[in-house]
Amino acid sequence: MELLAKMAETNNNGLMQSYLQQQHKLRGIISQFKSKEFVEQRRFSPSLRFRQALNELYISSKIKLTHSQYAGFIAWANEMLASQLSELDRIPIRYDNLSGVIPKEAVDLSTELRWITARLHGEKEKISRFLFLKEAVEGAAIGGDYTTALNLLEIIFDTYGATMWSVQLRIALEQVVGGLEQQKKYAAQVRSIYKQGLLAYVTYHTSVRNEERTTISKYFDEIERRISNHAYYDDATQTYMRYRLKNELPATDAGIADVLRTEQSHGIIDIYETFIAVLQELVKWEGRDELHQILIECVSNLGVSDYRLQKIQSIFVPQDINTLLPRSQKISDFLFSGSGVQAFRAARKSLPSDPWQVIYAGFAHASSQRPPRSSLNPKTLHRWLAAALAASEQSNDYAAQAAKLCINFRGLSFMVGVGEYLAQLRRDKPDSAWKHWVIGLNSPTHGIEDLVNPKITGLAAFPETPTKKFWSICLTGQSAIELDSPSLVLGRSLYQLAHANPESACEILAGVEDPPLAIRALCQLARLHALHAFGFRHKKIELIASESVKNLSCFNLFPVAESLRDCAWEDFKSVESPLAAPIALHLLWSRTEESQTASQLRFATGLALRKLGVNRPSALLDRADLLDDRELVYFLKHVCVPEILDVTRLFSSSKEVLEERRNIFLALSDLRPESADDYTAEAMLISHNLMVDEGRWIVDRTRIHVEDEAFVRWASRELQEDYERYRDLEPVSVDAPQTFDDVLRELDGAALSRHSFSPDNEADAVLMSVIRRAGDEFLTNATFGLDFYLAKNVRHHSFIGLIRGPLEVSGLITTRETETSEYHPNRYWLESFKTLETADRTRMELAFRNFSAHFDDILLDAKDRFFHVRTAEYPSGMLAIPYSDALYSVVRVWLTLDLDITTFFRFLITVFWISLEQSLQAVRQLISVVLKGALVAEFDKLRSSVKEIAEFDPGFLEFDAEAGKRSAEVQGKLDEASQWFVHTGALASQHLFTLEQILEVGLEATLTTQRGYSPRINKSTTGSLSLDAANLVFVHDVLFVGLGNTKKHSGLPSPKIDIAAKWSDEAHTLSIEIISDCKASVRPEKAKRAAEVRQMVSGGTYSRQTRKDDGSGFAKLAAIVTQSDRGRIEFGFGNDGRFRLEVTYAVVLQTKDSANG
């Protein structure tokens, strides 16, 4: 006992010593701040250094002290600061609390929770004043008075300094008030405060997240990539940044502790708001009774009056929370009683200030099916919720836009509550739990929706209303009334799902085949949940397919990938609807792009066609009455694409596939007459491609390839937001100087060293990122990139096999068993020398072995070192895109045109190939000059060695002749291999067409896309000219526009058309003139419209109007031809009543030398 007493005394003495040490440290910090000592070239203000030191002291005290000492130390420290440093309150805090992260060792979560509780309790008066101001900001935002909200944030800034909370919220408010330019100016101002630390990074990426063009899913993917690849962030900082930028809290104790520890480097306001967010996350964790007891203890000890704390406490401890106002049930009562019109009127009159009121207002507006017309902001949020829920025929992802707004404004509590609702609506998994009570954690009112378990807080406390009836069913599954209302059926099914009875949920939902618009999304999500949980996989496939083809906005809520991930091929085969399986697989593949899914999709497509008794998809047009119209259109438009059809074994060539795709578009134009122009244009584009293929007559000679369509598809999906961001940012002007080192640093270092372009504004930084990411995928993507085809077509034995071939045939080279073993003796040639002594035979054997080894080493060195895209792994790789200022300048010039995203990336493919030509030429030079010289030298060495040993042997002459012959063959093979590194486009340009051929091919392709049209055409050509395949597209465009307008506007079934192609050798121009008949009765109207378009063209306003010229296509042609001062377009009616279109195109003739170069 005496020993134990001594140990306890020693321990107490140690604890007291630690306590005293922390007190001494605080006295030292205060003394240093009060010191008037002169410091030369002081980098930081005394107040900043003091606040940093104080934060370091607090963080170390958490480790040095025991839990029981926390409250006493904090109280003493606050008393010391108040008595010794009263002048500190008069020094503005500004950005002092955001100067950087203080590195300290980790402690367990319970310690973090208890320490922060003690710190917050010591600052409870300050926090209460902050909550009062925050409530005012929230009230102003709810009312749409965002300028007042900004003014209130200025007051908070003056009082508490800058916080992560206020900076992120202000960026969102600046975006709403002043748009992109205003929020960018504020973000630039904040980013200039500190060159290091988290503030600049959080500010920049919060600014990006608030841009209109940014979608939340792509932003999350991109910011995750940036955070994970950050060169300087440790795991704890990365976890914190995910919380700050993605609103993502980790699912582990250690991860939560990392977030709390990192936040303690900032001010008390950030610590409090993050602490609340953590508590709200921890209450969702199931089976953590011990942790929840700590939560209850912390909430009880805080001493802060905040309804969010009351809500957390009420989940675990039954208590009277009548201090909170009861939630209004006016809108919800109308909704649940089936009075949609009254609910809509009530919602229009109310100003939702509670998350549940915003949600109910969304349901009330959903039945109107009206897309939102005003801009998205906190006041109009319910309209976006309505659009997300409504089964409107618009594919806009309104729920994602609303979720993005909630994250941007998560500094406001009611927005956090709506965000929780959206997180459950936009579920990651079909069987995720429905936790309605979480929404109310951020509501200042109390209602039945907040109940977690009716056994803890009884239902009797709530009045008997339609709202109570619905939630009673959700909570208990029981009702005293008939379940004839769809909303009550939904409530009963949600109860069954919550209690793991999916079969019962399926049976209940079967009674609601066509749910009301307002609750259709919830009903179908519940149905999907039930089918998935019960294992009705074929029914689940049919549901996903049928909902997707309706093009409803609510389908964006379906977690397609997770729902179909457990479905095997047999499940897809067993689906009754013939088109459902390929449609569902296409939806899955478009989200995952997994090779196995692509294979199943191809099989399912062929199987569907065979089931329907056709061998061509376009033939389904004749069976349209037997199929669901929307399923048929989706199947033809999205599933029956060339990359799928090409491997269905229904077509014997790629040309047949393209011709069938053209026929599919023509069939779609019949199925959807309102979109016939778009589908015909697509058919025309395929005709272009088929014509250009005529010029690609030596494609098989090149091994250099990138799968263009796959690249464009990837880029259009992954880079669309950044491309549109550049469009938005390009006109934005920010006066303050900016640096983007922190953004560009996330690009890999090896690639950074290759560019000489330095962006001086955010638009150029975004453009640089787009081009760099596109270029990297173009070069290195594992399925469609250049290096993939290099590996497949060149490095995997093709190159070495080609060069080695002549020697293997003649026996001049041998092989070895392993990379480290010796080459086999060359017995074939050794035995051909009959007069050799043993020593000479040994020397001869060594000469052949050395020749084989050196020959292979030269080839392997080239293959393994140089025939690669240049990366950090292959620094000697010879293929690289030089990201020069010239490249960016060319791209920026093209971006002055109104290019859609696919056109831009198709253009970028051309830029990349042009930029690669220098690398390709270097490889060709390496093969045809350097390697050739090295290998010829090896031949010479072998021949010289053999001559020295066996010049007078009868077999020498045969050997020498054979070696000379094979040396010449190897040189020829090297020249052949060098041509592998010529891009197909360069080869295609060498194939020339006469003017007559160009006109003939263009007419044939144009008329193919205009079914049922039989004009009487006379054609003529003037001038002698041969042009490459690229010029086919120009002629085709003119013919398509001219003949298409005649068909559409002439009013005649078979008009007479005269077409003349004229070449001017002097001006180097090609003119296409089309003169066509027109019915007299339609001429006045058509002449008036032609005059309007002509005025637009002559005024130069067509560059951004090319899609608004009534479909005539004249403005599009003008945008192309007037890029040269030799180009022009003329159109209008002549005196004879015929319509004349003449388009003149400036031609750059390519000489034979340049073509070969």
PANU-797150 format. One line per 5 residues: number of its first residue (from 1); their letters; for each residue x, y, z of C-alpha. Coordinates in steps of 0.5 Angstrom, whole numbers, plus 500, padded with zeros to 3 digits. Layout:
% PANU-797150
NUM> A> X,Y,Z  ... .
% end
This chain:
% PANU-797150
1> MELLA> 500,500,500  506,505,502  509,503,495  502,505,491  502,511,495 .
6> KMAET> 509,513,493  507,512,486  501,516,486  504,522,489  510,521,484 .
11> NNNGL> 504,521,478  501,527,481  507,531,482  509,529,475  502,532,473 .
16> MQSYL> 502,538,477  509,539,474  506,539,467  501,544,469  506,549,471 .
21> QQQHK> 510,548,465  504,550,461  503,556,465  510,558,465  510,557,457 .
26> LRGII> 504,562,457  507,567,461  513,567,457  509,568,450  505,574,454 .
31> SQFKS> 512,577,456  515,576,449  509,580,446  509,585,451  517,586,450 .
36> KEFVE> 519,592,446  525,589,443  527,591,436  527,586,431  530,588,424 .
41> QRRFS> 526,586,418  521,583,422  517,578,417  510,577,421  507,582,426 .
46> PSLRF> 507,581,433  500,580,434  501,574,429  506,571,432  503,571,439 .
51> RQALN> 497,568,436  501,562,433  505,561,439  498,561,443  495,556,438 .
56> ELYIS> 501,552,439  501,552,447  494,550,447  495,544,442  501,542,446 .
61> SKIKL> 497,543,453  492,538,450  497,532,450  501,535,456  495,535,461 .
66> THSQY> 490,530,463  482,531,461  481,533,469  486,539,468  483,542,461 .
71> AGFIA> 477,546,464  482,549,470  487,551,465  483,554,460  480,558,465 .
76> WANEM> 486,560,468  489,562,461  483,566,459  484,570,466  491,571,464 .
81> LASQL> 490,574,457  484,578,460  488,581,465  495,582,462  493,583,455 .
86> SELDR> 487,587,454  490,591,449  490,585,444  483,586,443  484,592,440 .
91> IPIRY> 489,589,435  485,587,428  485,579,428  484,579,420  488,573,417 .
96> DNLSG> 492,571,423  488,565,425  489,562,418  497,563,417  498,555,417 .
101> VIPKE> 498,549,420  501,547,426  504,540,426  503,536,432  503,529,434 .
106> AVDLS> 496,525,434  491,523,440  485,519,440  478,522,438  476,522,445 .
111> TELRW> 482,526,448  480,531,442  473,531,443  474,533,451  480,538,449 .
116> ITARL> 475,542,444  469,542,449  474,545,454  476,550,449  469,552,447 .
121> HGEKE> 466,552,454  472,557,455  470,562,449  462,561,450  460,568,450 .
126> KISRF> 464,569,444  461,563,440  454,566,443  455,573,440  458,569,433 .
131> LFLKE> 451,565,433  447,571,433  451,574,427  451,568,424  443,567,425 .
136> AVEGA> 442,574,422  447,572,416  442,566,415  436,570,415  438,575,410 .
141> AIGGD> 440,569,405  433,566,406  430,572,404  434,573,398  438,580,401 .
146> YTTAL> 445,577,399  448,584,400  446,585,407  449,578,408  455,580,405 .
151> NLLEI> 455,586,410  454,582,416  460,578,414  464,584,414  462,585,421 .
156> IFDTY> 464,578,423  471,579,420  472,585,423  470,582,430  473,575,429 .
161> GATMW> 478,576,423  478,571,417  476,564,418  475,558,413  468,558,415 .
166> SVQLR> 467,566,413  472,565,407  468,560,404  461,563,405  463,569,402 .
171> IALEQ> 466,566,396  459,563,395  455,570,396  460,574,392  458,569,386 .
176> VVGGL> 451,570,387  451,578,388  456,579,383  457,573,379  464,570,376 .
181> EQQKK> 468,576,376  466,579,383  468,572,386  474,571,383  477,578,385 .
186> YAAQV> 475,577,392  478,570,391  485,573,388  485,578,394  485,572,399 .
191> RSIYK> 490,568,396  495,574,396  495,574,403  499,568,404  504,564,399 .
196> QGLLA> 504,558,404  499,554,408  492,552,407  488,558,406  490,560,398 .
201> YVTYH> 489,552,396  482,552,400  480,559,397  482,557,390  478,551,389 .
206> TSVRN> 472,553,393  472,559,388  472,553,382  467,550,386  462,556,386 .
211> EERTT> 463,557,378  457,556,374  460,551,370  462,546,375  458,540,376 .
216> ISKYF> 459,537,383  461,530,381  466,532,376  469,537,381  469,531,387 .
221> DEIER> 473,527,382  478,532,380  479,535,387  480,528,390  485,527,385 .
226> RISNH> 489,533,386  489,532,394  491,525,393  497,527,389  499,533,393 .
231> AYYDD> 506,533,394  506,536,401  500,534,404  501,529,409  495,524,411 .
236> ATQTY> 492,528,416  492,534,412  489,531,406  483,528,410  482,535,413 .
241> MRYRL> 482,538,406  477,533,403  472,535,409  473,543,407  472,542,400 .
246> KNELP> 468,536,399  464,536,405  467,529,407  468,526,414  472,520,414 .
251> ATDAG> 469,514,417  474,512,422  476,515,429  483,517,427  480,520,421 .
256> IADVL> 475,524,425  481,526,430  485,528,424  480,533,422  479,536,429 .
261> RTEQS> 487,537,430  488,540,424  482,545,425  485,547,432  491,551,428 .
266> HGIID> 485,556,426  481,560,430  475,559,435  470,560,430  472,555,425 .
271> IYETF> 474,550,431  466,551,433  463,550,427  467,544,425  466,541,432 .
276> IAVLQ> 458,541,431  459,538,424  463,532,427  458,531,432  453,531,427 .
281> ELVKW> 457,526,423  458,521,430  451,521,432  450,517,425  455,512,427 .
286> EGRDE> 451,505,429  453,501,435  458,506,438  455,507,445  461,508,449 .
291> LHQIL> 463,514,443  456,516,444  456,517,451  462,522,450  458,526,446 .
296> IECVS> 453,527,451  458,529,456  461,534,451  454,537,449  452,537,456 .
301> NLGVS> 459,541,458  459,546,452  455,551,455  453,554,449  446,555,447 .
306> DYRLQ> 445,552,440  439,548,437  444,544,434  446,542,440  439,541,443 .
311> KIQSI> 438,536,437  444,532,438  442,531,445  435,529,444  437,523,440 .
316> FVPQD> 440,520,446  437,523,452  429,524,452  428,531,454  423,537,453 .
321> INTLL> 425,541,447  419,545,447  424,551,447  424,550,440  419,552,436 .
326> PRSQK> 414,547,433  415,546,425  409,549,421  405,543,418  401,547,413 .
331> ISDFL> 405,545,406  406,538,409  399,537,411  396,539,404  401,535,401 .
336> FSGSG> 399,528,405  392,530,404  393,530,397  391,537,396  397,539,391 .
341> VQAFR> 394,546,389  393,548,396  400,546,398  403,549,391  399,556,394 .
346> AARKS> 402,555,401  409,554,398  409,560,394  406,565,400  411,562,405 .
351> LPSDP> 419,564,406  422,557,408  427,558,413  427,551,415  430,545,411 .
356> WQVIY> 424,541,412  420,547,409  424,548,403  424,540,402  416,540,403 .
361> AGFAH> 416,547,398  420,542,393  415,537,393  409,542,392  412,545,386 .
366> ASSQR> 414,538,383  407,537,380  407,543,376  413,540,372  416,547,371 .
371> PPRSS> 423,548,370  426,553,374  427,560,371  430,564,376  437,563,378 .
376> LNPKT> 439,558,383  441,561,390  438,559,397  432,563,396  430,559,390 .
381> LHRWL> 433,552,392  426,549,393  425,550,385  431,546,384  429,540,389 .
386> AAALA> 422,540,385  425,540,378  430,534,381  423,530,383  419,532,378 .
391> ASEQS> 418,527,372  420,532,367  422,530,360  429,534,361  435,531,363 .
396> NDYAA> 438,536,367  441,534,373  437,539,378  439,535,384  446,535,383 .
401> QAAKL> 446,543,382  442,543,388  447,539,392  453,543,389  449,550,392 .
406> CINFR> 448,546,399  456,545,399  457,552,397  453,555,402  454,550,408 .
411> GLSFM> 456,555,412  449,556,413  445,551,417  439,550,414  443,549,407 .
416> VGVGE> 447,543,411  440,540,413  437,540,405  444,538,403  443,532,408 .
421> YLAQL> 436,530,404  440,531,397  445,526,400  440,521,401  436,522,395 .
426> RRDKP> 443,522,391  445,515,394  451,512,392  448,505,393  441,503,392 .
431> DSAWK> 440,500,399  443,506,403  439,507,409  434,512,409  435,517,415 .
436> HWVIG> 430,522,415  432,525,422  439,527,420  435,533,416  432,536,422 .
441> LNSPT> 439,536,426  440,543,422  433,545,423  431,551,429  424,548,429 .
446> HGIED> 422,541,432  417,536,428  415,529,428  420,528,422  426,529,427 .
451> LVNPK> 424,522,431  429,517,430  425,512,435  418,513,437  420,509,443 .
456> ITGLA> 424,514,446  420,520,444  413,518,443  408,520,437  403,522,442 .
461> AFPET> 406,529,443  404,531,436  397,533,434  393,528,429  394,531,422 .
466> PTKKF> 396,528,415  403,530,416  403,525,423  399,520,419  404,519,414 .
471> WSICL> 410,519,419  407,515,423  407,510,418  414,511,416  416,510,423 .
476> TGQSA> 411,504,426  408,501,419  401,502,422  395,506,420  388,506,422 .
481> IELDS> 386,508,415  386,505,408  393,505,404  389,508,398  394,514,398 .
486> PSLVL> 400,513,394  404,517,399  402,513,405  404,507,400  410,510,400 .
491> GRSLY> 411,511,407  409,504,409  414,501,404  420,506,407  418,502,414 .
496> QLAHA> 419,495,411  425,497,407  428,500,414  426,494,417  429,489,412 .
501> NPESA> 423,487,409  424,488,401  419,483,399  414,486,403  416,493,400 .
506> CEILA> 416,490,393  409,488,394  406,494,397  410,498,391  406,494,386 .
511> GVEDP> 400,498,388  403,504,385  405,503,378  404,510,376  406,514,382 .
516> PLAIR> 404,522,382  409,526,379  411,529,385  413,523,389  415,519,383 .
521> ALCQL> 422,519,384  422,517,391  417,511,389  422,509,384  428,509,388 .
526> ARLHA> 424,505,394  422,500,388  430,500,386  432,499,393  427,493,394 .
531> LHAFG> 428,490,388  436,490,389  435,488,397  431,482,395  435,480,389 .
536> FRHKK> 430,481,383  436,482,379  432,482,372  426,486,374  431,491,377 .
541> IELIA> 435,491,370  428,492,367  426,498,372  433,502,370  432,501,363 .
546> SESVK> 425,503,363  426,509,367  432,511,363  429,512,356  424,517,359 .
551> NLSCF> 429,522,359  426,524,366  430,529,370  429,524,376  433,519,373 .
556> NLFPV> 439,522,375  438,520,382  439,513,380  445,509,382  446,505,376 .
561> AESLR> 453,503,377  452,500,384  445,497,382  448,493,376  454,491,379 .
566> DCAWE> 452,485,382  448,483,375  451,477,371  451,476,364  445,470,365 .
571> DFKSV> 441,476,369  441,480,363  440,474,358  433,473,362  430,480,362 .
576> ESPLA> 424,479,358  424,486,354  428,485,348  432,492,349  432,493,356 .
581> APIAL> 439,489,357  443,492,352  440,499,354  442,497,362  449,495,360 .
586> HLLWS> 450,501,356  448,505,362  453,501,366  458,502,361  458,509,360 .
591> RTEES> 459,510,367  464,505,368  467,504,361  469,497,364  472,492,358 .
596> QTASQ> 467,486,361  461,491,361  463,493,354  463,485,352  457,484,355 .
601> LRFAT> 454,490,351  456,487,345  453,481,346  447,483,348  446,488,342 .
606> GLALR> 447,482,337  442,478,342  437,483,342  437,484,334  437,476,333 .
611> KLGVN> 431,476,338  427,481,334  429,477,327  433,482,324  440,483,322 .
616> RPSAL> 441,490,322  438,495,327  435,500,322  431,495,320  427,495,327 .
621> LDRAD> 424,502,324  419,497,320  417,494,327  417,500,331  409,499,333 .
626> LLDDR> 412,492,337  417,496,341  416,501,346  418,508,342  423,511,347 .
631> ELVYF> 426,504,348  427,504,341  430,511,340  435,510,346  437,503,343 .
636> LKHVC> 438,506,336  441,513,338  446,511,344  447,503,343  448,502,336 .
641> VPEIL> 454,506,335  460,503,331  464,501,336  459,496,339  456,494,332 .
646> DVTRL> 463,493,329  464,486,334  457,484,333  459,479,327  453,482,323 .
651> FSSSK> 458,486,319  463,484,315  467,491,314  468,497,318  465,501,312 .
656> EVLEE> 459,497,313  458,499,320  459,506,318  454,505,312  449,502,317 .
661> RRNIF> 450,507,322  448,512,317  442,508,316  440,508,323  440,516,323 .
666> LALSD> 436,516,317  431,512,321  431,516,327  429,522,323  423,518,321 .
671> LRPES> 422,516,329  423,523,331  421,528,325  422,534,330  430,532,330 .
676> ADDYT> 430,530,323  435,536,321  440,534,327  440,526,325  441,528,318 .
681> AEAML> 447,532,319  450,526,323  448,522,317  452,527,313  458,527,318 .
686> ISHNL> 458,519,317  458,520,309  464,525,310  468,520,314  467,515,309 .
691> MVDEG> 469,519,303  475,521,307  477,514,308  478,513,300  484,517,302 .
696> RWIVD> 486,513,307  489,508,302  495,506,306  493,506,313  496,499,314 .
701> RTRIH> 503,502,313  503,506,319  503,503,326  502,510,330  495,511,332 .
706> VEDEA> 490,514,337  483,512,337  480,518,336  473,517,338  475,514,344 .
711> FVRWA> 479,520,346  474,525,344  469,521,348  474,521,354  475,528,353 .
716> SRELQ> 468,531,352  466,527,359  472,528,363  474,535,361  468,539,359 .
721> EDYER> 467,543,365  474,545,365  473,547,357  467,551,359  470,554,365 .
726> YRDLE> 475,557,360  470,560,356  467,563,362  473,565,365  476,568,359 .
731> PVSVD> 473,575,359  474,576,367  479,581,369  482,581,375  487,587,377 .
736> APQTF> 491,584,382  497,580,380  496,572,381  500,566,381  498,559,379 .
741> DDVLR> 504,555,382  500,552,387  495,549,382  500,548,376  504,544,382 .
746> ELDGA> 499,538,382  501,537,374  507,532,374  514,535,375  517,531,369 .
751> ALSRH> 511,534,364  512,541,367  519,541,365  517,541,358  513,547,357 .
756> SFSPD> 515,554,356  508,557,357  507,561,363  499,563,365  498,570,368 .
761> NEADA> 491,569,369  486,564,371  483,562,364  490,561,361  491,556,367 .
766> VLMSV> 485,552,366  486,552,359  493,549,360  490,544,365  485,542,359 .
771> IRRAG> 491,541,354  496,538,358  491,533,361  488,532,354  495,531,351 .
776> DEFLT> 497,526,357  491,522,355  492,522,348  499,520,349  499,515,355 .
781> NATFG> 492,512,356  492,505,357  486,503,352  486,509,346  493,513,347 .
786> LDFYL> 499,513,343  503,509,347  498,503,348  499,502,340  506,503,340 .
791> AKNVR> 506,497,345  501,493,341  504,495,334  511,496,335  515,494,342 .
796> HHSFI> 511,487,342  516,484,338  514,487,331  520,491,330  525,486,333 .
801> GLIRG> 522,481,329  522,485,322  529,487,323  531,480,325  527,476,320 .
806> PLEVS> 532,476,314  538,474,319  534,468,322  532,466,315  539,465,313 .
811> GLITT> 542,463,320  546,469,321  544,470,328  542,465,334  538,466,340 .
816> RETET> 539,465,348  535,461,353  535,467,358  537,474,358  543,473,362 .
821> SEYHP> 545,466,358  550,466,352  548,466,345  547,459,342  553,457,338 .
826> NRYWL> 552,458,330  553,451,328  550,452,321  555,457,319  561,454,323 .
831> ESFKT> 559,447,319  560,450,313  567,452,314  571,446,313  578,447,314 .
836> LETAD> 578,451,321  583,449,326  580,448,334  583,455,336  580,458,329 .
841> RTRME> 573,455,330  573,458,337  574,465,335  569,464,329  564,462,334 .
846> LAFRN> 566,468,339  565,472,333  558,470,331  556,470,338  558,477,339 .
851> FSAHF> 555,479,332  548,476,335  549,479,342  551,486,339  545,486,334 .
856> DDILL> 540,485,339  543,490,344  542,495,339  535,493,337  533,492,344 .
861> DAKDR> 536,499,347  532,502,341  525,499,343  526,499,350  529,506,351 .
866> FFHVR> 527,510,345  520,507,342  516,510,348  512,516,350  517,521,354 .
871> TAEYP> 515,520,362  518,520,368  519,512,367  522,513,360  526,519,360 .
876> SGMLA> 529,517,354  522,516,350  523,520,344  515,521,343  513,528,347 .
881> IPYSD> 508,534,345  512,540,346  507,544,350  510,551,347  507,558,347 .
886> ALYSV> 506,557,340  501,551,341  497,555,346  497,561,342  494,557,336 .
891> VRVWL> 489,553,341  487,560,343  486,563,336  481,557,335  477,558,341 .
896> TLDLD> 475,565,338  470,561,334  464,558,337  466,551,337  462,546,341 .
901> ITTFF> 466,541,345  467,535,341  469,540,335  474,543,340  477,536,342 .
906> RFLIT> 477,534,334  481,540,333  486,538,338  487,532,336  490,535,329 .
911> VFWIS> 494,540,334  497,534,337  499,530,331  502,536,328  506,538,335 .
916> LEQSL> 508,530,335  511,531,328  518,533,330  518,527,335  516,522,329 .
921> QAVRQ> 521,525,325  527,524,330  524,517,331  525,516,323  532,519,323 .
926> LISVV> 534,514,329  531,508,325  533,510,318  540,513,320  543,511,327 .
931> LKGAL> 540,504,327  542,503,320  549,505,321  550,501,327  547,495,325 .
936> VAEFD> 551,496,318  557,497,322  556,490,326  555,487,319  562,489,317 .
941> KLRSS> 565,487,324  562,480,323  565,480,315  572,482,317  572,477,323 .
946> VKEIA> 570,472,319  575,474,313  581,474,318  579,467,320  577,463,314 .
951> EFDPG> 578,468,308  581,462,304  576,457,306  571,454,301  565,457,305 .
956> FLEFD> 568,464,306  565,466,299  558,463,300  558,467,307  560,473,305 .
961> AEAGK> 555,474,299  550,472,304  552,477,309  552,482,304  545,480,301 .
966> RSAEV> 542,480,308  545,487,310  542,490,304  535,487,306  536,489,314 .
971> QGKLD> 537,496,311  531,495,307  527,493,313  529,499,317  527,504,312 .
976> EASQW> 520,500,312  520,500,320  521,508,320  515,509,316  511,506,321 .
981> FVHTG> 512,512,325  508,516,320  501,519,322  496,516,317  493,523,316 .
986> ALASQ> 500,525,313  499,519,308  492,520,307  494,527,304  498,524,299 .
991> HLFTL> 492,521,295  489,526,290  482,527,287  480,530,281  475,536,281 .
996> EQILE> 470,531,277  471,526,282  470,530,288  464,533,285  461,526,284 .
1001> VGLEA> 463,523,291  460,529,294  453,528,290  453,521,292  454,522,299 .
1006> TLTTQ> 449,528,300  444,524,296  444,518,300  442,522,306  436,525,303 .
1011> RGYSP> 432,519,302  425,520,298  429,526,294  430,526,287  432,532,284 .
1016> RINKS> 434,533,276  441,535,277  446,537,271  453,538,273  459,541,270 .
1021> TTGSL> 467,542,272  471,548,270  479,547,270  484,542,272  486,540,279 .
1026> SLDAA> 487,535,284  486,536,291  487,531,297  482,528,301  481,534,306 .
1031> NLVFV> 478,538,301  472,533,300  469,535,306  468,543,304  465,540,297 .
1036> HDVLF> 461,536,301  458,541,306  457,546,300  453,541,296  449,539,303 .
1041> VGLGN> 447,546,304  445,547,297  441,541,296  438,541,303  435,548,302 .
1046> TKKHS> 432,546,295  429,540,298  426,544,304  424,551,301  423,550,294 .
1051> GLPSP> 416,547,295  418,542,289  418,534,289  423,534,284  427,541,282 .
1056> KIDIA> 432,542,277  439,543,280  445,546,276  451,545,279  458,547,277 .
1061> AKWSD> 465,547,280  470,552,278  477,552,279  481,559,279  488,557,277 .
1066> EAHTL> 490,565,278  487,566,285  487,559,287  480,558,289  475,553,288 .
1071> SIEII> 468,555,287  461,551,287  455,554,284  448,551,285  442,554,282 .
1076> SDCKA> 435,551,283  428,552,281  423,554,286  416,555,287  413,562,285 .
1081> SVRPE> 408,562,291  414,561,296  419,566,293  417,572,297  418,569,304 .
1086> KAKRA> 424,565,302  427,572,299  426,575,306  429,570,310  435,570,305 .
1091> AEVRQ> 436,577,306  436,577,313  441,572,313  445,575,308  445,582,312 .
1096> MVSGG> 448,578,318  453,575,314  455,581,311  455,584,318  460,579,320 .
1101> TYSRQ> 456,577,326  455,570,324  461,567,328  457,566,334  450,565,330 .
1106> TRKDD> 452,559,326  446,555,330  441,561,329  440,562,322  434,558,321 .
1111> GSGFA> 438,551,319  440,554,312  447,553,314  449,559,310  452,562,316 .
1116> KLAAI> 456,556,317  459,556,310  461,564,311  464,562,318  469,557,314 .
1121> VTQSD> 470,561,307  471,568,310  477,566,314  481,567,308  480,574,304 .
1126> RGRIE> 479,570,298  473,566,300  466,569,299  459,567,299  453,569,295 .
1131> FGFGN> 446,567,295  439,570,293  434,569,287  436,571,280  431,575,275 .
1136> DGRFR> 429,568,273  426,566,279  431,561,281  435,561,287  443,561,286 .
1141> LEVTY> 448,559,292  455,560,290  461,559,295  468,560,294  474,557,298 .
1146> AVVLQ> 481,559,298  485,553,297  492,552,299  496,547,294  500,542,297 .
1151> TKDSA> 507,541,293  509,534,293  515,535,297  512,538,302  507,532,302 .
1156> NG> 513,527,303  516,531,308 .
% end
